Amino acid sequence: MEAVTWGFVGTIVGALASIATTALTSWNSHILSNKAKEHERQEVANAFQRETILDLQVEFFEYFRSCCQIYRYDKINFEDTGKWSQSIPEELDDKNRTLSAKTALLIQRISDDELRTSLQAFKDVCIQCLMAKDEHEATKYHSKAMYDYVKVNELLGKMLRSTYWQPSA
């Protein structure tokens, strides 16, 4: 074969190698870009969950505190009048309703189904305590709510920790 032929073959092989290298580099860049975008989307979702959980912890504390204040008011009123679940002060009632609405909105923002269900179950127990027909029933639900409050906070903490960056194993 002549030198011209070898030169032509070398040019073709070099061009093909260059094209293949460029294609592989572009493909790898595309894959890395997609992974970076996915990581960014996940981080935005985690940040949203973190903020929601932090807000929910504060609002749940206030909501539970409000429920305990109503329970305490009913208990004192019962000792004075012998009747359970008399009307409560409007300010306390409004505060409880507002906190109930806030917690309901925040619960719906939680992505974890198990946590969302546990939070709603806790609220249901609090409502049952407030709607109890007698002291015995209210005390039973209040005790359960106190126990559930600890469990719900543990779940919130666990979920909160899971939203922070964890090094790959």
C-alpha positions in Angstrom: 0.0 0.0 0.0 1.1 3.5 -0.8 1.8 6.2 1.8 -1.2 8.2 0.6 -3.5 5.2 1.3 -2.1 4.8 4.7 -2.4 8.5 5.4 -6.1 8.3 4.3 -6.8 5.3 6.4 -5.1 6.9 9.4 -7.1 10.1 9.0 -10.3 8.1 8.8 -9.4 6.0 11.9 -8.4 9.2 13.8 -11.6 10.9 12.8 -13.7 7.9 14.0 -11.8 7.8 17.2 -12.3 11.5 17.8 -16.0 11.2 17.0 -16.4 8.2 19.4 -14.5 10.0 22.2 -16.7 13.1 21.7 -19.9 11.0 21.7 -18.8 9.2 24.9 -17.9 12.5 26.6 -21.2 14.0 25.6 -23.1 11.0 26.9 -21.3 11.0 30.2 -21.9 14.7 30.6 -25.6 14.2 29.9 -25.8 11.4 32.5 -23.9 13.5 35.1 -26.2 16.5 34.4 -29.3 14.4 34.8 -27.9 13.0 38.1 -27.2 16.5 39.3 -30.7 17.7 38.4 -32.2 14.7 40.2 -30.1 15.4 43.2 -31.1 19.0 43.2 -34.8 18.1 42.9 -34.4 15.6 45.8 -32.7 18.3 47.9 -35.5 20.8 47.2 -38.0 18.1 48.3 -36.0 17.3 51.4 -35.8 21.0 52.3 -39.5 21.3 51.9 -40.1 18.3 54.2 -37.6 19.7 56.7 -39.4 23.0 56.9 -42.8 21.4 57.1 -41.7 19.0 59.9 -40.1 21.9 61.9 -43.3 23.9 61.5 -45.4 20.9 62.4 -43.4 20.2 65.6 -44.1 23.8 66.8 -47.8 23.8 65.8 -48.4 20.3 67.2 -46.9 21.4 70.5 -49.2 24.5 70.6 -52.2 22.4 69.5 -51.6 19.8 72.2 -51.0 22.5 74.7 -54.3 24.1 73.7 -56.1 20.7 74.1 -54.6 20.2 77.5 -55.7 23.7 78.5 -59.3 22.8 77.5 -59.1 19.5 79.3 -57.8 21.3 82.4 -60.5 23.9 82.2 -63.2 21.2 81.9 -61.6 19.4 84.9 -61.7 22.5 87.1 -65.2 23.4 85.9 -66.3 19.8 86.7 -64.9 20.1 90.3 -66.8 23.3 90.8 -70.1 22.4 89.1 -70.2 18.6 88.9 -71.0 18.9 85.1 -68.5 17.9 82.5 -67.8 19.7 79.3 -69.4 23.1 79.9 -68.8 25.8 77.4 -65.2 27.0 77.3 -63.9 30.5 76.9 -64.2 31.8 73.3 -60.5 32.8 73.2 -59.5 29.2 74.1 -61.9 27.7 71.6 -60.7 30.0 68.8 -57.1 29.3 69.5 -57.8 25.5 69.4 -59.7 25.7 66.2 -57.0 27.8 64.5 -54.2 25.4 65.7 -56.3 22.5 64.5 -56.6 24.0 61.0 -52.9 24.8 60.9 -51.9 21.3 61.9 -54.4 19.8 59.4 -52.7 21.7 56.6 -49.2 20.8 57.6 -50.1 17.1 58.0 -51.2 17.0 54.4 -47.8 18.3 53.3 -46.0 15.3 54.9 -44.8 12.9 52.2 -44.6 9.8 54.4 -47.9 7.9 54.6 -47.2 6.2 57.9 -46.3 9.5 59.6 -49.3 11.3 58.1 -51.6 8.5 59.4 -50.0 8.7 62.9 -50.3 12.4 63.1 -54.0 12.3 62.1 -54.6 9.5 64.6 -53.1 11.7 67.3 -55.3 14.6 66.4 -58.3 12.2 66.5 -57.5 11.2 70.1 -57.2 14.9 71.0 -60.6 15.6 69.5 -62.1 12.6 71.3 -60.7 14.0 74.6 -62.3 17.4 73.9 -65.6 15.9 72.9 -65.8 13.4 75.8 -69.1 13.2 77.6 -67.7 12.6 81.1 -64.5 13.0 83.1 -63.6 9.3 82.9 -63.8 9.2 79.1 -61.8 12.5 78.8 -59.1 11.3 81.2 -58.8 8.1 79.2 -58.3 10.0 76.0 -56.1 12.6 77.6 -53.7 9.9 78.9 -53.6 8.2 75.4 -53.0 11.6 73.8 -50.0 12.2 76.2 -48.5 8.8 75.3 -49.2 9.4 71.5 -47.7 12.8 71.6 -44.3 11.3 72.6 -44.6 8.7 69.9 -45.6 11.3 67.2 -42.6 13.5 68.2 -40.3 10.5 67.9 -41.6 9.8 64.4 -41.3 13.5 63.4 -37.7 13.5 64.6 -36.9 10.3 62.7 -38.4 11.8 59.5 -36.6 15.0 60.1 -33.3 13.3 60.4 -33.9 11.3 57.2 -34.2 14.6 55.2 -30.6 15.6 56.0 -27.8 14.6 53.7 -26.4 11.1 54.5 -23.1 9.9 53.1 -23.4 7.0 50.8 -22.5 3.6 52.3 
